[in-house]
């Protein structure tokens, strides 16, 4: 077997509810089972994502994310 790279990254967005902040979080799972929070950043207020097109833009950015 050749060299295997461990790559397990999860990107999640919590759009929140009512007056919350929408937050994007990047997690990395290590081979030993540890989970590391790589980043967590507010991306706006929940009200900014009431429009389906705004939510879809964020979802598309996440789907197209390359390591």
Residue pairs with C-beta under 8 A, 6 or more apart in sequence:
6 30
6 31
7 67
8 28
8 29
8 30
9 26
9 27
9 28
9 29
9 38
9 67
10 26
10 27
10 28
10 29
11 24
11 25
11 26
11 27
11 62
11 65
12 24
12 25
12 27
13 22
13 23
13 24
13 25
13 43
13 58
13 59
13 62
14 20
14 22
14 23
14 25
15 22
15 46
15 49
15 55
16 22
16 23
16 45
16 46
17 46
18 46
19 45
19 46
19 47
20 45
20 46
21 42
21 44
21 45
21 46
22 42
22 43
22 44
22 45
22 46
22 48
22 49
22 58
23 40
23 41
23 42
23 43
24 39
24 40
24 41
24 43
24 58
24 62
25 37
25 39
25 40
25 41
26 37
26 38
26 39
26 40
27 35
27 36
27 37
27 38
28 35
28 36
28 38
29 35
29 36
30 36
43 58
48 54
49 55
49 58
